[in-house]
Amino acid sequence: MIIKSLKLKDYRNYELLNIEFDKATNIFYGDNAQGKTNILEAVYLSGTTKSHRGTRDRDLIRFGQEESHIETIIEKNKVPWQIDMHLKKNSPKGIAINKVPIQKASELFGLMNFVFFSPEDLNIIKNGPAERRRFMDLELSQLDKVYLRDLANYNRIVNQRNKLLKDAVYQSELIDTLDVWDMQLVAYGDKIIARRKKFISEVNEIIDEIHYRLTGGKERICLSYESGCGAYSLEAALKRNRERDIRTKSTSAGPHRDDICFMAGELDIRKFGSQGQQRTAALSLKLSEIELVKLIIRDTPVLLLDDVLSELDKHRQNYLLDSIHDIQTLITCTGLDEFVNHRFSINKVFHVLNGHVSNEN
């Protein structure tokens, strides 16, 4: 899969923008706060319906305007597809595939596949469990529509259960309905946990060799899914924690509390790894994500690198650049020196300045 072109109207700091991409490497360079990341964000949004930054639709619309338009042309198995997305301030976004409106945003998932890599991802190991859950959810939602549906239903039920626990302070009879909500929570939660465990197992088959080479043969790595339920099933954990949930007015067990454990031998890298170990494990994870997506979709995803190279030392830069030679890549950076120094093949170069993009080759 490759992206052929992108058109933006009134998106972020772009009034009008029309870009045609090369099928290999595309570099966007310029000073900070000029709009480089906005281009990658729009591409990602057009395939996933969500900003990688978690920004609301209304905040993506250019200041002073009421709506924004994104048009993306992709090519998949030599067949062109057009995705149009209208973002509106006061109503849900509108999406069309080949100019035919779709009713549910989930219908778009699977048509495009992205791996987004930003400096924040290098902290995924040392930061909290929420970021590691988000990593699983973002990738699995692109790869598995059933997972996306189950996750949406699970999150809705957790929110309703938490609301019930809060309202029960004033309406104690609501506690009697907890069993009904718990049954639904278990039905969707068990499916989410099973799919996440399968995902971690699939990543494990890839990441160890990547990490071994990345560390110069010094370190092996193994991931495991860490359930907040401990040795209990989700159903048993909900029953066991019910009194505490009523007291704290929140749901204390379930996949919304789970985590990924990263072990190097006997060392838990999350807690006891050095910053270098944590960043190397994060890079290994993102490189494994690329390879896993290739295997599952039997095609190449589009790689979006947002100013990541400046955060890596030369060894890790070289390893990353050597790993992406066969994949369409959109890269943002502040200057071209890092690519020239590494003799990296540049197919198309764009200069970004204050919401204007010029093609320099």
KAGIVEN-V268169 format. One record per residue. N is the residue number from 1. RES is the residue in one small letter. SS is DSSP state (H for helix, E for strand, C for the rest). PHI is phi in whole degrees, 0 to 359 (* if undefined). PSI is psi in whole degrees, -180 to 180 (NA if undefined). Layout:
# KAGIVEN-V268169
n=N res=RES ss=SS phi=PHI psi=PSI
n=N res=RES ss=SS phi=PHI psi=PSI
This chain:
# KAGIVEN-V268169
n=1 res=m ss=C phi=* psi=138
n=2 res=i ss=E phi=223 psi=155
n=3 res=i ss=E phi=266 psi=127
n=4 res=k ss=E phi=273 psi=-45
n=5 res=s ss=E phi=203 psi=163
n=6 res=l ss=E phi=220 psi=131
n=7 res=k ss=E phi=238 psi=133
n=8 res=l ss=E phi=236 psi=141
n=9 res=k ss=E phi=226 psi=121
n=10 res=d ss=E phi=55 psi=43
n=11 res=y ss=E phi=251 psi=122
n=12 res=r ss=C phi=51 psi=-119
n=13 res=n ss=C phi=262 psi=16
n=14 res=y ss=E phi=254 psi=121
n=15 res=e ss=E phi=283 psi=-52
n=16 res=l ss=E phi=217 psi=137
n=17 res=l ss=E phi=210 psi=136
n=18 res=n ss=E phi=223 psi=114
n=19 res=i ss=E phi=237 psi=136
n=20 res=e ss=E phi=249 psi=126
n=21 res=f ss=C phi=266 psi=153
n=22 res=d ss=C phi=278 psi=154
n=23 res=k ss=C phi=285 psi=-7
n=24 res=a ss=C phi=245 psi=-103
n=25 res=t ss=E phi=255 psi=128
n=26 res=n ss=E phi=236 psi=120
n=27 res=i ss=E phi=253 psi=130
n=28 res=f ss=E phi=244 psi=114
n=29 res=y ss=E phi=237 psi=157
n=30 res=g ss=C phi=159 psi=171
n=31 res=d ss=C phi=295 psi=168
n=32 res=n ss=C phi=295 psi=152
n=33 res=a ss=C phi=65 psi=31
n=34 res=q ss=C phi=257 psi=-18
n=35 res=g ss=C phi=121 psi=11
n=36 res=k ss=H phi=296 psi=-51
n=37 res=t ss=H phi=296 psi=-30
n=38 res=n ss=H phi=300 psi=-33
n=39 res=i ss=H phi=292 psi=-46
n=40 res=l ss=H phi=296 psi=-39
n=41 res=e ss=H phi=299 psi=-43
n=42 res=a ss=H phi=295 psi=-40
n=43 res=v ss=H phi=298 psi=-48
n=44 res=y ss=H phi=298 psi=-42
n=45 res=l ss=H phi=299 psi=-39
n=46 res=s ss=H phi=293 psi=-19
n=47 res=g ss=H phi=254 psi=-19
n=48 res=t ss=H phi=239 psi=-10
n=49 res=t ss=C phi=73 psi=0
n=50 res=k ss=C phi=229 psi=147
n=51 res=s ss=C phi=288 psi=140
n=52 res=h ss=C phi=294 psi=-17
n=53 res=r ss=C phi=269 psi=-4
n=54 res=g ss=C phi=77 psi=18
n=55 res=t ss=C phi=285 psi=142
n=56 res=r ss=C phi=290 psi=151
n=57 res=d ss=H phi=306 psi=-45
n=58 res=r ss=H phi=298 psi=-26
n=59 res=d ss=H phi=273 psi=-4
n=60 res=l ss=H phi=270 psi=-13
n=61 res=i ss=E phi=279 psi=136
n=62 res=r ss=C phi=303 psi=141
n=63 res=f ss=C phi=305 psi=131
n=64 res=g ss=C phi=91 psi=-4
n=65 res=q ss=C phi=252 psi=161
n=66 res=e ss=C phi=262 psi=-22
n=67 res=e ss=E phi=207 psi=165
n=68 res=s ss=E phi=225 psi=153
n=69 res=h ss=E phi=230 psi=134
n=70 res=i ss=E phi=237 psi=127
n=71 res=e ss=E phi=239 psi=124
n=72 res=t ss=E phi=236 psi=129
n=73 res=i ss=E phi=253 psi=125
n=74 res=i ss=E phi=238 psi=166
n=75 res=e ss=E phi=232 psi=124
n=76 res=k ss=E phi=228 psi=121
n=77 res=n ss=C phi=53 psi=41
n=78 res=k ss=C phi=67 psi=12
n=79 res=v ss=E phi=251 psi=126
n=80 res=p ss=E phi=281 psi=146
n=81 res=w ss=E phi=226 psi=144
n=82 res=q ss=E phi=243 psi=127
n=83 res=i ss=E phi=245 psi=123
n=84 res=d ss=E phi=247 psi=136
n=85 res=m ss=E phi=225 psi=125
n=86 res=h ss=E phi=251 psi=121
n=87 res=l ss=E phi=260 psi=132
n=88 res=k ss=E phi=233 psi=147
n=89 res=k ss=C phi=292 psi=-39
n=90 res=n ss=C phi=239 psi=18
n=91 res=s ss=C phi=206 psi=164
n=92 res=p ss=C phi=298 psi=154
n=93 res=k ss=C phi=295 psi=150
n=94 res=g ss=E phi=253 psi=136
n=95 res=i ss=E phi=230 psi=137
n=96 res=a ss=E phi=226 psi=140
n=97 res=i ss=E phi=247 psi=121
n=98 res=n ss=C phi=52 psi=42
n=99 res=k ss=C phi=68 psi=13
n=100 res=v ss=E phi=254 psi=116
n=101 res=p ss=E phi=300 psi=141
n=102 res=i ss=C phi=253 psi=152
n=103 res=q ss=C phi=274 psi=-34
n=104 res=k ss=C phi=237 psi=137
n=105 res=a ss=H phi=300 psi=-30
n=106 res=s ss=H phi=297 psi=-19
n=107 res=e ss=H phi=295 psi=-21
n=108 res=l ss=H phi=280 psi=-27
n=109 res=f ss=E phi=295 psi=137
n=110 res=g ss=C phi=98 psi=-21
n=111 res=l ss=C phi=289 psi=-39
n=112 res=m ss=E phi=235 psi=145
n=113 res=n ss=C phi=229 psi=128
n=114 res=f ss=E phi=234 psi=150
n=115 res=v ss=E phi=240 psi=115
n=116 res=f ss=E phi=258 psi=129
n=117 res=f ss=E phi=229 psi=113
n=118 res=s ss=E phi=238 psi=166
n=119 res=p ss=H phi=304 psi=-32
n=120 res=e ss=H phi=298 psi=-30
n=121 res=d ss=H phi=294 psi=-24
n=122 res=l ss=H phi=291 psi=-14
n=123 res=n ss=H phi=258 psi=10
n=124 res=i ss=C phi=297 psi=-29
n=125 res=i ss=C phi=283 psi=-43
n=126 res=k ss=C phi=276 psi=-20
n=127 res=n ss=C phi=280 psi=-175
n=128 res=g ss=C phi=285 psi=169
n=129 res=p ss=H phi=302 psi=-28
n=130 res=a ss=H phi=301 psi=-38
n=131 res=e ss=H phi=290 psi=-35
n=132 res=r ss=H phi=287 psi=-35
n=133 res=r ss=H phi=294 psi=-40
n=134 res=r ss=H phi=297 psi=-39
n=135 res=f ss=H phi=302 psi=-49
n=136 res=m ss=H phi=298 psi=-45
n=137 res=d ss=H phi=294 psi=-41
n=138 res=l ss=H phi=296 psi=-43
n=139 res=e ss=H phi=287 psi=-45
n=140 res=l ss=H phi=294 psi=-31
n=141 res=s ss=H phi=293 psi=-31
n=142 res=q ss=H phi=286 psi=-34
n=143 res=l ss=H phi=267 psi=-21
n=144 res=d ss=C phi=217 psi=105
n=145 res=k ss=H phi=294 psi=-32
n=146 res=v ss=H phi=295 psi=-42
n=147 res=y ss=H phi=299 psi=-44
n=148 res=l ss=H phi=303 psi=-44
n=149 res=r ss=H phi=293 psi=-44
n=150 res=d ss=H phi=296 psi=-39
n=151 res=l ss=H phi=294 psi=-43
n=152 res=a ss=H phi=298 psi=-44
n=153 res=n ss=H phi=294 psi=-41
n=154 res=y ss=H phi=297 psi=-47
n=155 res=n ss=H phi=298 psi=-38
n=156 res=r ss=H phi=296 psi=-42
n=157 res=i ss=H phi=290 psi=-40
n=158 res=v ss=H phi=301 psi=-45
n=159 res=n ss=H phi=297 psi=-40
n=160 res=q ss=H phi=290 psi=-39
n=161 res=r ss=H phi=295 psi=-43
n=162 res=n ss=H phi=296 psi=-38
n=163 res=k ss=H phi=296 psi=-41
n=164 res=l ss=H phi=299 psi=-44
n=165 res=l ss=H phi=298 psi=-36
n=166 res=k ss=H phi=287 psi=-43
n=167 res=d ss=H phi=292 psi=-23
n=168 res=a ss=C phi=294 psi=-17
n=169 res=v ss=C phi=299 psi=-34
n=170 res=y ss=C phi=256 psi=-19
n=171 res=q ss=C phi=227 psi=83
n=172 res=s ss=H phi=299 psi=-24
n=173 res=e ss=H phi=294 psi=-17
n=174 res=l ss=H phi=296 psi=-25
n=175 res=i ss=H phi=301 psi=-30
n=176 res=d ss=H phi=293 psi=-17
n=177 res=t ss=H phi=266 psi=0
n=178 res=l ss=H phi=301 psi=-37
n=179 res=d ss=H phi=302 psi=-39
n=180 res=v ss=H phi=296 psi=-46
n=181 res=w ss=H phi=293 psi=-38
n=182 res=d ss=H phi=295 psi=-37
n=183 res=m ss=H phi=299 psi=-43
n=184 res=q ss=H phi=291 psi=-39
n=185 res=l ss=H phi=299 psi=-43
n=186 res=v ss=H phi=293 psi=-41
n=187 res=a ss=H phi=302 psi=-46
n=188 res=y ss=H phi=276 psi=-37
n=189 res=g ss=H phi=298 psi=-41
n=190 res=d ss=H phi=297 psi=-37
n=191 res=k ss=H phi=293 psi=-41
n=192 res=i ss=H phi=296 psi=-46
n=193 res=i ss=H phi=299 psi=-44
n=194 res=a ss=H phi=298 psi=-42
n=195 res=r ss=H phi=289 psi=-37
n=196 res=r ss=H phi=295 psi=-41
n=197 res=k ss=H phi=297 psi=-40
n=198 res=k ss=H phi=296 psi=-41
n=199 res=f ss=H phi=300 psi=-46
n=200 res=i ss=H phi=296 psi=-38
n=201 res=s ss=H phi=298 psi=-40
n=202 res=e ss=H phi=293 psi=-41
n=203 res=v ss=H phi=296 psi=-39
n=204 res=n ss=H phi=300 psi=-32
n=205 res=e ss=H phi=291 psi=-16
n=206 res=i ss=H phi=249 psi=-41
n=207 res=i ss=H phi=291 psi=-32
n=208 res=d ss=H phi=299 psi=-45
n=209 res=e ss=H phi=292 psi=-40
n=210 res=i ss=H phi=299 psi=-47
n=211 res=h ss=H phi=294 psi=-38
n=212 res=y ss=H phi=299 psi=-44
n=213 res=r ss=H phi=289 psi=-39
n=214 res=l ss=H phi=295 psi=-31
n=215 res=t ss=C phi=265 psi=12
n=216 res=g ss=C phi=65 psi=34
n=217 res=g ss=C phi=77 psi=15
n=218 res=k ss=C phi=267 psi=-20
n=219 res=e ss=C phi=215 psi=137
n=220 res=r ss=C phi=256 psi=154
n=221 res=i ss=C phi=223 psi=147
n=222 res=c ss=E phi=218 psi=134
n=223 res=l ss=E phi=257 psi=149
n=224 res=s ss=E phi=216 psi=151
n=225 res=y ss=E phi=276 psi=130
n=226 res=e ss=E phi=248 psi=105
n=227 res=s ss=C phi=276 psi=135
n=228 res=g ss=C phi=289 psi=-8
n=229 res=c ss=C phi=276 psi=-7
n=230 res=g ss=C phi=65 psi=-132
n=231 res=a ss=C phi=278 psi=-5
n=232 res=y ss=C phi=271 psi=154
n=233 res=s ss=C phi=287 psi=165
n=234 res=l ss=H phi=299 psi=-42
n=235 res=e ss=H phi=299 psi=-45
n=236 res=a ss=H phi=293 psi=-38
n=237 res=a ss=H phi=294 psi=-39
n=238 res=l ss=H phi=296 psi=-41
n=239 res=k ss=H phi=293 psi=-43
n=240 res=r ss=H phi=295 psi=-35
n=241 res=n ss=C phi=264 psi=6
n=242 res=r ss=H phi=302 psi=-46
n=243 res=e ss=H phi=299 psi=-40
n=244 res=r ss=H phi=294 psi=-40
n=245 res=d ss=H phi=298 psi=-41
n=246 res=i ss=H phi=295 psi=-38
n=247 res=r ss=H phi=289 psi=-42
n=248 res=t ss=H phi=270 psi=-11
n=249 res=k ss=C phi=62 psi=36
n=250 res=s ss=C phi=207 psi=161
n=251 res=t ss=C phi=270 psi=116
n=252 res=s ss=C phi=264 psi=-7
n=253 res=a ss=C phi=229 psi=144
n=254 res=g ss=C phi=140 psi=171
n=255 res=p ss=H phi=298 psi=-17
n=256 res=h ss=H phi=286 psi=-2
n=257 res=r ss=H phi=242 psi=1
n=258 res=d ss=C phi=276 psi=177
n=259 res=d ss=E phi=208 psi=170
n=260 res=i ss=E phi=247 psi=133
n=261 res=c ss=E phi=259 psi=135
n=262 res=f ss=E phi=245 psi=113
n=263 res=m ss=E phi=245 psi=134
n=264 res=a ss=E phi=246 psi=98
n=265 res=g ss=C phi=66 psi=-120
n=266 res=e ss=C phi=264 psi=3
n=267 res=l ss=E phi=264 psi=124
n=268 res=d ss=E phi=279 psi=106
n=269 res=i ss=H phi=296 psi=-31
n=270 res=r ss=H phi=301 psi=-42
n=271 res=k ss=H phi=262 psi=-36
n=272 res=f ss=H phi=238 psi=-3
n=273 res=g ss=C phi=286 psi=151
n=274 res=s ss=C phi=290 psi=168
n=275 res=q ss=H phi=299 psi=-39
n=276 res=g ss=H phi=297 psi=-43
n=277 res=q ss=H phi=297 psi=-41
n=278 res=q ss=H phi=295 psi=-42
n=279 res=r ss=H phi=290 psi=-37
n=280 res=t ss=H phi=294 psi=-41
n=281 res=a ss=H phi=296 psi=-38
n=282 res=a ss=H phi=295 psi=-43
n=283 res=l ss=H phi=296 psi=-42
n=284 res=s ss=H phi=301 psi=-40
n=285 res=l ss=H phi=296 psi=-45
n=286 res=k ss=H phi=293 psi=-39
n=287 res=l ss=H phi=294 psi=-35
n=288 res=s ss=H phi=293 psi=-37
n=289 res=e ss=H phi=300 psi=-43
n=290 res=i ss=H phi=300 psi=-49
n=291 res=e ss=H phi=293 psi=-37
n=292 res=l ss=H phi=294 psi=-43
n=293 res=v ss=H phi=299 psi=-42
n=294 res=k ss=H phi=304 psi=-46
n=295 res=l ss=H phi=295 psi=-42
n=296 res=i ss=H phi=286 psi=-44
n=297 res=i ss=H phi=268 psi=-7
n=298 res=r ss=C phi=54 psi=41
n=299 res=d ss=C phi=200 psi=177
n=300 res=t ss=C phi=259 psi=136
n=301 res=p ss=C phi=283 psi=172
n=302 res=v ss=E phi=265 psi=131
n=303 res=l ss=E phi=261 psi=128
n=304 res=l ss=E phi=246 psi=109
n=305 res=l ss=E phi=253 psi=110
n=306 res=d ss=E phi=258 psi=91
n=307 res=d ss=C phi=55 psi=39
n=308 res=v ss=C phi=276 psi=-36
n=309 res=l ss=H phi=300 psi=-34
n=310 res=s ss=H phi=294 psi=-17
n=311 res=e ss=H phi=267 psi=-5
n=312 res=l ss=C phi=248 psi=150
n=313 res=d ss=C phi=285 psi=173
n=314 res=k ss=H phi=299 psi=-39
n=315 res=h ss=H phi=299 psi=-48
n=316 res=r ss=H phi=289 psi=-34
n=317 res=q ss=H phi=301 psi=-49
n=318 res=n ss=H phi=299 psi=-42
n=319 res=y ss=H phi=296 psi=-44
n=320 res=l ss=H phi=297 psi=-48
n=321 res=l ss=H phi=295 psi=-36
n=322 res=d ss=H phi=291 psi=-21
n=323 res=s ss=H phi=273 psi=-9
n=324 res=i ss=C phi=240 psi=20
n=325 res=h ss=C phi=292 psi=-21
n=326 res=d ss=C phi=253 psi=21
n=327 res=i ss=C phi=224 psi=140
n=328 res=q ss=C phi=294 psi=130
n=329 res=t ss=E phi=227 psi=135
n=330 res=l ss=E phi=248 psi=120
n=331 res=i ss=E phi=238 psi=132
n=332 res=t ss=E phi=253 psi=146
n=333 res=c ss=E phi=199 psi=166
n=334 res=t ss=C phi=272 psi=-21
n=335 res=g ss=C phi=205 psi=168
n=336 res=l ss=C phi=266 psi=-6
n=337 res=d ss=H phi=303 psi=-41
n=338 res=e ss=H phi=297 psi=-30
n=339 res=f ss=H phi=279 psi=-41
n=340 res=v ss=H phi=297 psi=-43
n=341 res=n ss=H phi=299 psi=-32
n=342 res=h ss=C phi=262 psi=10
n=343 res=r ss=C phi=52 psi=41
n=344 res=f ss=C phi=277 psi=135
n=345 res=s ss=C phi=288 psi=118
n=346 res=i ss=C phi=253 psi=122
n=347 res=n ss=C phi=267 psi=-36
n=348 res=k ss=E phi=213 psi=136
n=349 res=v ss=E phi=238 psi=131
n=350 res=f ss=E phi=237 psi=136
n=351 res=h ss=E phi=259 psi=129
n=352 res=v ss=E phi=250 psi=123
n=353 res=l ss=E phi=219 psi=110
n=354 res=n ss=C phi=50 psi=51
n=355 res=g ss=C phi=79 psi=14
n=356 res=h ss=E phi=234 psi=136
n=357 res=v ss=E phi=240 psi=126
n=358 res=s ss=E phi=240 psi=137
n=359 res=n ss=E phi=277 psi=125
n=360 res=e ss=C phi=256 psi=7
n=361 res=n ss=C phi=208 psi=NA
